[in-house]
């Protein structure tokens, strides 16, 4: 099974980082469902601006934490 670490850009231009094993379903949840993260729910619409693919859940979760620790400037450079 594949796992994804992703960065979303919210309507207010803030960035949100997360991970999932179904990127398409999770993006839909962020934009349309009540089950989306509260942070993105109040900043819709969101768009996918970056993702990385892993075949190991632990590696994806570690990478998510690593990205969350980056500054906004560092995240923007990563996206580019």
WOTAZI-V894548 format. One record per residue. N is the residue number from 0. PHI is phi in radians with two decimals (* if undefined). PSI is psi as a letter, one per 40 degrees, with the letter a starting at -180 (none if undefined). OMEGA is omega in radians with two decimals (999 if undefined). Layout:
N_PHI_PSI_OMEGA + N_PHI_PSI_OMEGA
//
This chain:
0_*_i_3.12 + 1_-1.60_i_3.09 + 2_-2.22_i_-3.07 + 3_-2.19_i_2.95 + 4_-1.93_h_-3.02 + 5_-2.41_i_3.03 + 6_-2.18_h_3.08 + 7_-1.91_i_2.98 + 8_-1.85_h_-3.12 + 9_-1.51_i_3.14 + 10_-0.96_d_-3.13 + 11_-1.52_e_3.09 + 12_1.31_e_3.03 + 13_-1.33_i_-3.12 + 14_-1.98_i_3.12 + 15_-2.22_h_3.13 + 16_-1.98_h_3.12 + 17_-2.67_a_3.09 + 18_-2.51_i_-3.09 + 19_-2.87_i_3.01 + 20_-1.83_e_3.09 + 21_-2.50_g_-3.01 + 22_-1.11_d_-3.12 + 23_-1.09_d_3.13 + 24_-1.12_d_-3.11 + 25_-1.20_d_3.10 + 26_-1.08_d_3.08 + 27_-1.07_d_3.12 + 28_-1.08_d_3.14 + 29_-1.09_d_-3.05 + 30_-1.64_d_-2.95 + 31_-2.23_d_-2.97 + 32_-1.73_i_3.05 + 33_-1.19_d_-3.10 + 34_-1.43_e_3.10 + 35_-1.16_i_3.13 + 36_-1.02_h_-3.13 + 37_-0.97_d_-3.12 + 38_-0.97_d_-3.10 + 39_-1.41_d_-3.11 + 40_-1.03_d_-3.12 + 41_-1.64_e_-3.13 + 42_-2.26_f_-3.12 + 43_-1.31_i_-0.03 + 44_-1.40_i_3.06 + 45_-2.01_i_3.08 + 46_-2.32_i_3.11 + 47_-1.30_h_-3.13 + 48_-2.03_e_-3.11 + 49_-2.88_i_2.97 + 50_-2.69_i_3.02 + 51_-2.24_i_-3.09 + 52_-1.97_h_3.13 + 53_-2.31_i_3.06 + 54_-1.82_e_-3.12 + 55_-2.42_h_-3.08 + 56_-1.07_d_-3.13 + 57_-1.09_d_3.11 + 58_-1.12_d_3.12 + 59_-1.13_d_-3.14 + 60_-1.15_d_3.08 + 61_-1.12_d_3.13 + 62_-1.18_d_3.09 + 63_-1.02_d_3.12 + 64_-1.08_d_3.12 + 65_-1.08_d_-3.13 + 66_-1.16_d_3.12 + 67_-1.07_d_3.12 + 68_-1.44_e_3.14 + 69_-1.34_i_3.02 + 70_-1.31_i_3.09 + 71_-1.02_d_3.12 + 72_-1.02_d_3.14 + 73_-1.15_d_3.10 + 74_-1.14_d_3.12 + 75_-1.11_d_3.08 + 76_-1.11_d_3.09 + 77_-1.11_d_3.14 + 78_-1.08_d_-3.13 + 79_-1.23_none_999
//
